[in-house]
Amino acid sequence: MRVTAKKMIGFLALLSLCGFVQAEIDAGDNQPMPELRWIDGAGNQYRLSEMTDKPKLLHFWAAWCIPCRKEMPEVVEWQRNNPQIEVLALSLDRKIAQTKYFLKKYKIDTPALLLNEEDSDALGVPVVPYTIFVSRDNRFLGSQPGVARWLNAGFSEEVHRLLLP
């Protein structure tokens, strides 16, 4: 029994570290994004199709994601420095209370946004954190699995070239 528990703990530790991978932005297929829905901390509902005409960066994270603890403050700072891009940090948690607790506990100044569970399943996010880059007209331009280099000037330049041609 102890061997099984040790293996499980090792597997979970390895799985949580997978999000630390810093890959380059993968090219998208320029196809329309599926309709995504989410709620905020007050229970208001939103749809991707109703968003502004700005290009969008959809960042998927979760309260249970260990790499997200370090990355989320960087996402918020990147958002402040790049107001021409709509940044939506969408939690994959089961309940908005988990999302709100995480943001409060780690003093992260961003709205609590919880992705609709059905949309989360349909989207098939392969790893957390995960970022999708979306054009003004809601087309899939690219993705970044794992932790992004948010505070790296080269990363920002790459995002700008992709979203602000």
CYANA upper distance limits for C-alpha pairs under 8 A (distance plus 0.5 A):
  1 MET  CA      5 ALA  CA      6.91
  2 ARG  CA      6 LYS  CA      6.63
  3 VAL  CA      7 LYS  CA      6.60
  4 THR  CA      8 MET  CA      6.62
  5 ALA  CA      9 ILE  CA      6.67
  6 LYS  CA     10 GLY  CA      6.60
  7 LYS  CA     11 PHE  CA      6.53
  8 MET  CA     12 LEU  CA      6.64
  9 ILE  CA     13 ALA  CA      6.63
 10 GLY  CA     14 LEU  CA      6.63
 11 PHE  CA     15 LEU  CA      6.54
 12 LEU  CA     16 SER  CA      6.66
 13 ALA  CA     17 LEU  CA      6.86
 14 LEU  CA     18 CYS  CA      6.96
 15 LEU  CA     19 GLY  CA      8.24
 16 SER  CA     65 CYS  CA      7.10
 16 SER  CA     66 ILE  CA      6.70
 16 SER  CA     67 PRO  CA      7.80
 17 LEU  CA     21 VAL  CA      8.31
 17 LEU  CA     66 ILE  CA      8.25
 17 LEU  CA     67 PRO  CA      7.74
 18 CYS  CA    127 VAL  CA      8.07
 18 CYS  CA    146 GLY  CA      7.61
 19 GLY  CA     67 PRO  CA      6.60
 19 GLY  CA    127 VAL  CA      7.00
 19 GLY  CA    128 VAL  CA      6.22
 19 GLY  CA    129 PRO  CA      6.41
 19 GLY  CA    145 PRO  CA      8.07
 19 GLY  CA    146 GLY  CA      4.82
 19 GLY  CA    147 VAL  CA      6.32
 20 PHE  CA     67 PRO  CA      6.69
 20 PHE  CA    146 GLY  CA      6.23
 20 PHE  CA    147 VAL  CA      5.75
 21 VAL  CA    145 PRO  CA      8.05
 21 VAL  CA    146 GLY  CA      5.63
 21 VAL  CA    147 VAL  CA      6.45
 22 GLN  CA    145 PRO  CA      8.01
 22 GLN  CA    146 GLY  CA      6.35
 22 GLN  CA    147 VAL  CA      5.81
 22 GLN  CA    148 ALA  CA      6.20
 22 GLN  CA    149 ARG  CA      7.55
 23 ALA  CA    144 GLN  CA      7.07
 23 ALA  CA    145 PRO  CA      6.97
 23 ALA  CA    146 GLY  CA      7.40
 23 ALA  CA    147 VAL  CA      8.32
 23 ALA  CA    148 ALA  CA      7.90
 24 GLU  CA    144 GLN  CA      6.93
 25 ILE  CA    142 GLY  CA      6.85
 25 ILE  CA    143 SER  CA      6.02
 25 ILE  CA    144 GLN  CA      5.25
 25 ILE  CA    145 PRO  CA      8.39
 26 ASP  CA    142 GLY  CA      5.83
 26 ASP  CA    143 SER  CA      5.69
 26 ASP  CA    144 GLN  CA      6.60
 27 ALA  CA    141 LEU  CA      6.76
 27 ALA  CA    142 GLY  CA      4.94
 27 ALA  CA    143 SER  CA      7.25
 28 GLY  CA    140 PHE  CA      5.96
 28 GLY  CA    141 LEU  CA      4.74
 28 GLY  CA    142 GLY  CA      4.37
 28 GLY  CA    143 SER  CA      7.26
 29 ASP  CA    140 PHE  CA      6.69
 29 ASP  CA    141 LEU  CA      6.84
 29 ASP  CA    142 GLY  CA      8.02
 30 ASN  CA    139 ARG  CA      5.69
 30 ASN  CA    140 PHE  CA      5.35
 30 ASN  CA    141 LEU  CA      5.79
 31 GLN  CA    139 ARG  CA      5.74
 31 GLN  CA    140 PHE  CA      6.05
 32 PRO  CA    138 ASN  CA      6.41
 32 PRO  CA    139 ARG  CA      4.78
 32 PRO  CA    140 PHE  CA      6.65
 33 MET  CA    134 VAL  CA      8.25
 33 MET  CA    138 ASN  CA      6.24
 33 MET  CA    139 ARG  CA      5.82
 33 MET  CA    140 PHE  CA      6.20
 34 PRO  CA    123 LEU  CA      8.37
 35 GLU  CA     47 ARG  CA      7.25
 35 GLU  CA     48 LEU  CA      6.47
 35 GLU  CA     49 SER  CA      7.07
 35 GLU  CA    119 ASP  CA      8.32
 36 LEU  CA     47 ARG  CA      6.14
 36 LEU  CA     48 LEU  CA      5.81
 36 LEU  CA     49 SER  CA      8.36
 36 LEU  CA    115 LEU  CA      8.10
 36 LEU  CA    116 ASN  CA      7.93
 36 LEU  CA    119 ASP  CA      6.33
 37 ARG  CA     45 GLN  CA      7.56
 37 ARG  CA     46 TYR  CA      6.03
 37 ARG  CA     47 ARG  CA      5.00
 37 ARG  CA     48 LEU  CA      6.95
 37 ARG  CA    115 LEU  CA      6.63
 37 ARG  CA    116 ASN  CA      5.98
 37 ARG  CA    119 ASP  CA      7.34
 38 TRP  CA     45 GLN  CA      6.26
 38 TRP  CA     46 TYR  CA      5.87
 38 TRP  CA     47 ARG  CA      7.16
 38 TRP  CA     90 LEU  CA      8.19
 38 TRP  CA    113 LEU  CA      6.90
 38 TRP  CA    114 LEU  CA      5.81
 38 TRP  CA    115 LEU  CA      4.76
 38 TRP  CA    116 ASN  CA      5.56
 39 ILE  CA     43 GLY  CA      5.96
 39 ILE  CA     44 ASN  CA      5.79
 39 ILE  CA     45 GLN  CA      4.95
 39 ILE  CA     46 TYR  CA      6.60
 39 ILE  CA    113 LEU  CA      6.09
 39 ILE  CA    114 LEU  CA      5.86
 39 ILE  CA    115 LEU  CA      7.21
 39 ILE  CA    116 ASN  CA      7.93
 40 ASP  CA     44 ASN  CA      5.99
 40 ASP  CA     45 GLN  CA      7.28
 40 ASP  CA     96 ILE  CA      8.21
 40 ASP  CA    111 PRO  CA      7.45
 40 ASP  CA    112 ALA  CA      5.96
 40 ASP  CA    113 LEU  CA      4.99
 40 ASP  CA    114 LEU  CA      6.88
 41 GLY  CA     96 ILE  CA      6.95
 41 GLY  CA     97 ALA  CA      8.49
 41 GLY  CA    100 LYS  CA      7.49
 41 GLY  CA    111 PRO  CA      7.69
 41 GLY  CA    112 ALA  CA      5.69
 41 GLY  CA    113 LEU  CA      7.03
 46 TYR  CA     50 GLU  CA      7.67
 47 ARG  CA     51 MET  CA      7.45
 48 LEU  CA    138 ASN  CA      8.22
 49 SER  CA    138 ASN  CA      7.72
 52 THR  CA     86 GLU  CA      8.45
 52 THR  CA    136 ARG  CA      8.35
 53 ASP  CA    136 ARG  CA      5.50
 53 ASP  CA    137 ASP  CA      7.32
 54 LYS  CA     84 GLN  CA      7.27
 54 LYS  CA     85 ILE  CA      6.36
 54 LYS  CA     86 GLU  CA      6.55
 54 LYS  CA    135 SER  CA      8.07
 54 LYS  CA    136 ARG  CA      5.49
 55 PRO  CA     84 GLN  CA      8.25
 55 PRO  CA     85 ILE  CA      5.86
 55 PRO  CA     86 GLU  CA      6.64
 55 PRO  CA    133 PHE  CA      8.32
 55 PRO  CA    134 VAL  CA      6.34
 55 PRO  CA    135 SER  CA      5.13
 55 PRO  CA    136 ARG  CA      4.69
 55 PRO  CA    137 ASP  CA      8.18
 55 PRO  CA    138 ASN  CA      8.21
 55 PRO  CA    163 LEU  CA      6.45
 55 PRO  CA    164 LEU  CA      8.01
 56 LYS  CA     85 ILE  CA      6.16
 56 LYS  CA     86 GLU  CA      5.13
 56 LYS  CA     87 VAL  CA      6.34
 56 LYS  CA     88 LEU  CA      7.90
 56 LYS  CA    133 PHE  CA      6.54
 56 LYS  CA    134 VAL  CA      5.41
 56 LYS  CA    135 SER  CA      6.83
 56 LYS  CA    136 ARG  CA      7.46
 56 LYS  CA    138 ASN  CA      8.42
 56 LYS  CA    163 LEU  CA      8.36
 57 LEU  CA     85 ILE  CA      7.48
 57 LEU  CA     86 GLU  CA      6.65
 57 LEU  CA     87 VAL  CA      5.33
 57 LEU  CA     88 LEU  CA      6.74
 57 LEU  CA    131 THR  CA      7.30
 57 LEU  CA    132 ILE  CA      6.34
 57 LEU  CA    133 PHE  CA      5.27
 57 LEU  CA    134 VAL  CA      6.61
 58 LEU  CA     87 VAL  CA      6.65
 58 LEU  CA     88 LEU  CA      5.50
 58 LEU  CA     89 ALA  CA      6.65
 58 LEU  CA     90 LEU  CA      7.37
 58 LEU  CA    131 THR  CA      6.03
 58 LEU  CA    132 ILE  CA      5.54
 58 LEU  CA    133 PHE  CA      6.90
 58 LEU  CA    134 VAL  CA      8.03
 59 HIS  CA     87 VAL  CA      7.83
 59 HIS  CA     88 LEU  CA      6.52
 59 HIS  CA     89 ALA  CA      5.16
 59 HIS  CA     90 LEU  CA      6.38
 59 HIS  CA    129 PRO  CA      7.68
 59 HIS  CA    130 TYR  CA      6.42
 59 HIS  CA    131 THR  CA      4.86
 59 HIS  CA    132 ILE  CA      6.96
 60 PHE  CA     89 ALA  CA      6.51
 60 PHE  CA     90 LEU  CA      5.45
 60 PHE  CA     91 SER  CA      6.25
 60 PHE  CA     92 LEU  CA      7.13
 60 PHE  CA    125 VAL  CA      8.44
 60 PHE  CA    128 VAL  CA      7.04
 60 PHE  CA    129 PRO  CA      6.07
 60 PHE  CA    130 TYR  CA      5.64
 60 PHE  CA    131 THR  CA      6.53
 61 TRP  CA     65 CYS  CA      7.38
 61 TRP  CA     68 CYS  CA      6.89
 61 TRP  CA     89 ALA  CA      7.63
 61 TRP  CA     90 LEU  CA      6.89
 61 TRP  CA     91 SER  CA      5.51
 61 TRP  CA     92 LEU  CA      6.50
 61 TRP  CA    128 VAL  CA      6.01
 61 TRP  CA    129 PRO  CA      5.31
 61 TRP  CA    130 TYR  CA      7.35
 62 ALA  CA     68 CYS  CA      7.57
 62 ALA  CA     91 SER  CA      5.61
 62 ALA  CA     92 LEU  CA      5.65
 62 ALA  CA     93 ASP  CA      5.92
 62 ALA  CA     99 THR  CA      7.81
 62 ALA  CA    128 VAL  CA      7.64
 62 ALA  CA    129 PRO  CA      8.12
 63 ALA  CA     68 CYS  CA      7.98
 63 ALA  CA     91 SER  CA      8.09
 63 ALA  CA     93 ASP  CA      7.06
 63 ALA  CA     98 GLN  CA      7.05
 63 ALA  CA     99 THR  CA      6.59
 63 ALA  CA    102 PHE  CA      6.17
 64 TRP  CA     93 ASP  CA      8.48
 65 CYS  CA     69 ARG  CA      7.70
 65 CYS  CA    128 VAL  CA      7.23
 65 CYS  CA    129 PRO  CA      7.98
 66 ILE  CA     70 LYS  CA      8.33
 67 PRO  CA     71 GLU  CA      6.78
 67 PRO  CA    129 PRO  CA      7.95
 67 PRO  CA    147 VAL  CA      7.67
 68 CYS  CA     72 MET  CA      6.02
 68 CYS  CA    128 VAL  CA      8.42
 68 CYS  CA    129 PRO  CA      6.99
 68 CYS  CA    147 VAL  CA      8.44
 69 ARG  CA     73 PRO  CA      8.24
 69 ARG  CA    106 TYR  CA      7.77
 70 LYS  CA     74 GLU  CA      7.90
 71 GLU  CA     75 VAL  CA      6.81
 71 GLU  CA    147 VAL  CA      7.37
 71 GLU  CA    148 ALA  CA      8.40
 72 MET  CA     76 VAL  CA      6.86
 72 MET  CA    108 ILE  CA      7.55
 73 PRO  CA     77 GLU  CA      6.74
 73 PRO  CA    108 ILE  CA      6.39
 73 PRO  CA    109 ASP  CA      8.32
 74 GLU  CA     78 TRP  CA      6.53
 74 GLU  CA    150 TRP  CA      6.45
 74 GLU  CA    151 LEU  CA      7.17
 75 VAL  CA     79 GLN  CA      6.61
 75 VAL  CA    150 TRP  CA      6.86
 76 VAL  CA     80 ARG  CA      6.83
 76 VAL  CA    108 ILE  CA      8.06
 76 VAL  CA    109 ASP  CA      7.47
 76 VAL  CA    110 THR  CA      7.09
 77 GLU  CA     81 ASN  CA      6.89
 78 TRP  CA     82 ASN  CA      6.65
 78 TRP  CA    150 TRP  CA      6.69
 78 TRP  CA    151 LEU  CA      7.31
 79 GLN  CA     83 PRO  CA      6.72
 79 GLN  CA     85 ILE  CA      8.10
 79 GLN  CA     86 GLU  CA      8.28
 79 GLN  CA     87 VAL  CA      6.64
 85 ILE  CA    163 LEU  CA      8.44
 88 LEU  CA    113 LEU  CA      8.32
 89 ALA  CA    110 THR  CA      8.37
 89 ALA  CA    113 LEU  CA      7.18
 90 LEU  CA    112 ALA  CA      8.36
 90 LEU  CA    113 LEU  CA      5.69
 90 LEU  CA    114 LEU  CA      6.03
 90 LEU  CA    115 LEU  CA      6.11
 91 SER  CA     99 THR  CA      7.01
 91 SER  CA    112 ALA  CA      8.19
 91 SER  CA    113 LEU  CA      6.47
 91 SER  CA    114 LEU  CA      5.23
 91 SER  CA    115 LEU  CA      6.36
 92 LEU  CA    114 LEU  CA      6.85
 92 LEU  CA    115 LEU  CA      6.42
 92 LEU  CA    117 GLU  CA      7.96
 92 LEU  CA    120 SER  CA      7.51
 93 ASP  CA     98 GLN  CA      7.06
 93 ASP  CA     99 THR  CA      7.05
 93 ASP  CA    114 LEU  CA      7.41
 94 ARG  CA     98 GLN  CA      8.00
 94 ARG  CA    117 GLU  CA      7.83
 95 LYS  CA     99 THR  CA      7.48
 95 LYS  CA    114 LEU  CA      7.91
 96 ILE  CA    100 LYS  CA      6.65
 96 ILE  CA    112 ALA  CA      7.69
 96 ILE  CA    113 LEU  CA      7.87
 96 ILE  CA    114 LEU  CA      6.35
 97 ALA  CA    101 TYR  CA      6.50
 98 GLN  CA    102 PHE  CA      6.72
 99 THR  CA    103 LEU  CA      6.83
 99 THR  CA    112 ALA  CA      6.52
 99 THR  CA    113 LEU  CA      7.98
 99 THR  CA    114 LEU  CA      7.70
100 LYS  CA    104 LYS  CA      6.63
100 LYS  CA    112 ALA  CA      6.12
101 TYR  CA    105 LYS  CA      6.40
102 PHE  CA    106 TYR  CA      6.62
103 LEU  CA    107 LYS  CA      6.22
103 LEU  CA    108 ILE  CA      5.41
103 LEU  CA    109 ASP  CA      7.67
103 LEU  CA    110 THR  CA      8.01
103 LEU  CA    112 ALA  CA      7.82
104 LYS  CA    108 ILE  CA      6.96
115 LEU  CA    119 ASP  CA      7.55
115 LEU  CA    120 SER  CA      6.90
116 ASN  CA    120 SER  CA      6.66
117 GLU  CA    121 ASP  CA      6.72
118 GLU  CA    122 ALA  CA      6.69
119 ASP  CA    123 LEU  CA      6.47
120 SER  CA    124 GLY  CA      6.91
120 SER  CA    125 VAL  CA      7.59
121 ASP  CA    125 VAL  CA      8.19
125 VAL  CA    130 TYR  CA      7.48
126 PRO  CA    130 TYR  CA      8.16
126 PRO  CA    145 PRO  CA      8.09
127 VAL  CA    145 PRO  CA      6.86
127 VAL  CA    146 GLY  CA      6.98
128 VAL  CA    145 PRO  CA      7.91
128 VAL  CA    146 GLY  CA      6.65
129 PRO  CA    145 PRO  CA      7.21
129 PRO  CA    146 GLY  CA      5.52
129 PRO  CA    147 VAL  CA      6.50
130 TYR  CA    143 SER  CA      7.88
130 TYR  CA    144 GLN  CA      6.35
130 TYR  CA    145 PRO  CA      5.17
130 TYR  CA    146 GLY  CA      5.95
130 TYR  CA    147 VAL  CA      7.82
131 THR  CA    143 SER  CA      5.97
131 THR  CA    144 GLN  CA      5.52
131 THR  CA    145 PRO  CA      6.94
131 THR  CA    146 GLY  CA      8.44
132 ILE  CA    140 PHE  CA      7.90
132 ILE  CA    141 LEU  CA      8.20
132 ILE  CA    142 GLY  CA      6.39
132 ILE  CA    143 SER  CA      4.82
132 ILE  CA    144 GLN  CA      6.96
133 PHE  CA    140 PHE  CA      6.82
133 PHE  CA    141 LEU  CA      5.93
133 PHE  CA    142 GLY  CA      5.59
133 PHE  CA    143 SER  CA      6.36
133 PHE  CA    163 LEU  CA      7.81
134 VAL  CA    138 ASN  CA      5.94
134 VAL  CA    139 ARG  CA      5.85
134 VAL  CA    140 PHE  CA      5.46
134 VAL  CA    141 LEU  CA      5.98
134 VAL  CA    142 GLY  CA      7.80
134 VAL  CA    163 LEU  CA      7.84
135 SER  CA    139 ARG  CA      5.62
135 SER  CA    140 PHE  CA      7.21
135 SER  CA    141 LEU  CA      6.97
135 SER  CA    163 LEU  CA      6.62
141 LEU  CA    162 LEU  CA      7.74
141 LEU  CA    163 LEU  CA      8.34
144 GLN  CA    148 ALA  CA      7.48
148 ALA  CA    155 PHE  CA      8.43
149 ARG  CA    155 PHE  CA      6.53
150 TRP  CA    155 PHE  CA      7.01
150 TRP  CA    156 SER  CA      7.58
151 LEU  CA    155 PHE  CA      8.09
151 LEU  CA    156 SER  CA      8.21
152 ASN  CA    156 SER  CA      7.15
153 ALA  CA    157 GLU  CA      6.69
154 GLY  CA    158 GLU  CA      6.65
155 PHE  CA    159 VAL  CA      6.73
156 SER  CA    160 HIS  CA      6.59
157 GLU  CA    161 ARG  CA      6.65
158 GLU  CA    162 LEU  CA      6.78
159 VAL  CA    163 LEU  CA      6.48
159 VAL  CA    164 LEU  CA      8.37
160 HIS  CA    164 LEU  CA      5.53
160 HIS  CA    165 PRO  CA      7.68
161 ARG  CA    165 PRO  CA      5.94
